[in-house]
Amino acid sequence: MSWGHVKWAHADLRVLIDAPEDAARPGLACHVGIYFRTATWDGRKVQIGGIGGVSTREDCRGRGYATLALNAAIRTLRDHEAVRFAMLFCEPHNEAFYQARGWHAFNGEVYAEQPEGRIHFEAMAPFVFDFTRKPRDGIIDLCGLPW
């Protein structure tokens, strides 16, 4: 796991979806973390939203829970007028899932804080979701821990 050593930020908000009461195993089925951050893009301050910690219980996969939770998280970020775009980081096997839901690869560089200081963050691929800005390249500094 190339990201097992990474120190992650704690979510500001969370979307939680429970499995239906009649499911074989009721309870929490899916989670998405929501993050708000003043970052920089090419040296200019910008308010961005983050999506992280997307997880669906194995026995609940393939039922649309992650899409439902992701859409709720995006709506929450979009409701904050200051947020210019959203960003997430994912492993290669999840890239098609996010691309099918309107996310775009960010081809620039991303920097983040870690206990040892500011690092070039390459543990996972960055993706962006457009609101009023459409970043595809350049340099984004998260000005804090990644999510």
Backbone torsions as a table, in degrees:
resi	resn	phi	psi	omega
1	MET	NA	110.7	-175.5
2	SER	-72.8	-10.9	-177.7
3	TRP	-114.2	8.8	-178.1
4	GLY	-62.9	-23.5	-178.7
5	HIS	-90.3	-7.2	-172.9
6	VAL	-73.0	136.8	172.5
7	LYS	-91.2	119.9	-174.7
8	TRP	-102.3	153.7	173.6
9	ALA	-74.0	157.3	174.1
10	HIS	-90.4	140.6	-178.6
11	ALA	-63.3	144.1	173.6
12	ASP	-79.9	-36.1	177.5
13	LEU	-140.5	164.6	178.5
14	ARG	-139.7	144.2	169.9
15	VAL	-104.0	124.6	-180.0
16	LEU	-122.0	131.5	178.5
17	ILE	-122.1	126.3	177.5
18	ASP	-90.9	146.3	171.9
19	ALA	-68.3	152.4	178.9
20	PRO	-58.7	152.9	-179.6
21	GLU	-57.7	-30.6	-178.4
22	ASP	-88.7	7.5	177.8
23	ALA	-68.5	158.5	178.8
24	ALA	-57.9	-34.5	179.1
25	ARG	-136.2	92.2	178.3
26	PRO	-64.1	167.2	178.4
27	GLY	120.2	-169.2	-176.4
28	LEU	-59.4	124.6	-179.3
29	ALA	-106.7	-33.2	-173.1
30	CYS	-151.4	148.5	-179.4
31	HIS	-137.4	139.6	170.0
32	VAL	-137.5	128.1	175.8
33	GLY	-90.1	144.8	179.3
34	ILE	-119.7	134.3	-176.1
35	TYR	-129.2	143.2	174.8
36	PHE	-119.4	135.2	-174.9
37	ARG	-152.1	139.6	165.6
38	THR	-90.3	112.8	-178.3
39	ALA	-118.2	-172.4	170.1
40	THR	-127.4	144.9	173.3
41	TRP	-126.6	116.9	-175.9
42	ASP	51.4	42.1	174.0
43	GLY	84.4	-4.2	179.6
44	ARG	-106.2	137.1	178.1
45	LYS	-63.8	141.0	178.8
46	VAL	-151.1	141.0	175.6
47	GLN	-85.6	123.0	178.2
48	ILE	-124.8	158.7	174.6
49	GLY	-110.9	149.5	179.2
50	GLY	-122.1	149.4	174.0
51	ILE	-121.8	128.9	-179.5
52	GLY	-155.3	168.9	177.7
53	GLY	62.2	32.3	179.4
54	VAL	-70.8	121.8	-176.5
55	SER	-151.4	133.8	175.5
56	THR	-123.1	131.6	177.9
57	ARG	-54.8	137.6	-173.5
58	GLU	-53.1	-42.3	-178.5
59	ASP	-75.7	-2.2	-180.0
60	CYS	-111.5	2.0	-177.6
61	ARG	-71.3	153.7	178.2
62	GLY	80.6	12.9	-179.0
63	ARG	-113.4	4.7	177.6
64	GLY	88.0	5.4	-178.4
65	TYR	-63.7	-42.9	-178.8
66	ALA	-65.0	-40.0	178.0
67	THR	-63.9	-43.8	178.6
68	LEU	-60.5	-47.2	-179.4
69	ALA	-67.1	-41.3	178.5
70	LEU	-62.7	-43.8	178.6
71	ASN	-63.1	-39.4	177.7
72	ALA	-64.7	-40.4	178.6
73	ALA	-64.9	-42.3	178.9
74	ILE	-64.1	-41.7	176.8
75	ARG	-60.9	-41.0	178.8
76	THR	-62.3	-44.7	179.0
77	LEU	-65.6	-42.0	-178.9
78	ARG	-65.0	-30.9	178.7
79	ASP	-66.0	-21.5	175.7
80	HIS	-89.3	99.3	-171.4
81	GLU	-57.0	-24.3	-178.5
82	ALA	-72.6	-23.1	-177.2
83	VAL	-71.5	122.7	-174.9
84	ARG	-92.7	-28.8	175.7
85	PHE	-163.6	164.8	177.4
86	ALA	-111.4	156.4	-179.1
87	MET	-140.3	143.8	172.5
88	LEU	-142.3	167.8	178.3
89	PHE	-127.2	135.2	-178.1
90	CYS	-144.3	162.2	176.9
91	GLU	-82.2	156.7	-176.1
92	PRO	-52.5	-38.1	-176.5
93	HIS	-70.0	-10.7	178.0
94	ASN	-103.9	-5.1	-174.7
95	GLU	-59.7	-43.9	-179.1
96	ALA	-63.2	-36.7	177.8
97	PHE	-57.8	-49.5	-178.0
98	TYR	-71.0	-39.9	178.5
99	GLN	-60.9	-38.1	179.1
100	ALA	-67.2	-14.9	-179.6
101	ARG	-110.1	20.8	171.8
102	GLY	93.5	6.4	178.1
103	TRP	-85.0	148.7	-178.5
104	HIS	-123.0	141.8	176.5
105	ALA	-63.2	137.1	172.7
106	PHE	-98.8	118.6	-172.6
107	ASN	-96.5	5.7	179.4
108	GLY	-91.0	-156.7	179.6
109	GLU	-106.1	146.0	177.2
110	VAL	-124.4	134.2	176.5
111	TYR	-118.4	147.5	-179.0
112	ALA	-148.4	164.0	176.1
113	GLU	-88.7	147.5	172.1
114	GLN	-141.6	167.8	-178.5
115	PRO	-53.6	-31.0	-179.5
116	GLU	-84.0	-2.8	179.2
117	GLY	122.2	-165.2	-178.4
118	ARG	-73.7	131.9	-179.0
119	ILE	-129.7	156.5	168.4
120	HIS	-76.5	113.6	-172.7
121	PHE	-86.1	109.1	-178.0
122	GLU	-127.0	12.6	-176.0
123	ALA	-65.5	-30.7	179.9
124	MET	-145.1	159.5	-179.3
125	ALA	-74.9	132.8	178.1
126	PRO	-85.0	139.7	175.2
127	PHE	-131.2	149.3	-180.0
128	VAL	-125.5	152.2	175.4
129	PHE	-122.1	123.7	-172.5
130	ASP	-76.9	133.4	166.4
131	PHE	-116.2	-99.7	177.6
132	THR	-92.8	-13.3	176.2
133	ARG	-121.4	152.3	-177.3
134	LYS	-129.8	70.3	-178.0
135	PRO	-72.0	133.3	175.7
136	ARG	-125.5	-20.3	179.2
137	ASP	-153.6	-175.0	-176.3
138	GLY	103.9	-157.9	-179.1
139	ILE	-124.7	122.0	174.6
140	ILE	-109.9	125.9	173.4
141	ASP	-109.0	117.8	-178.2
142	LEU	-69.1	-14.8	178.8
143	CYS	53.4	38.8	-179.4
144	GLY	166.3	-169.9	179.3
145	LEU	-69.0	149.2	174.2
146	PRO	-72.8	170.3	179.2
147	TRP	-126.9	NA	NA
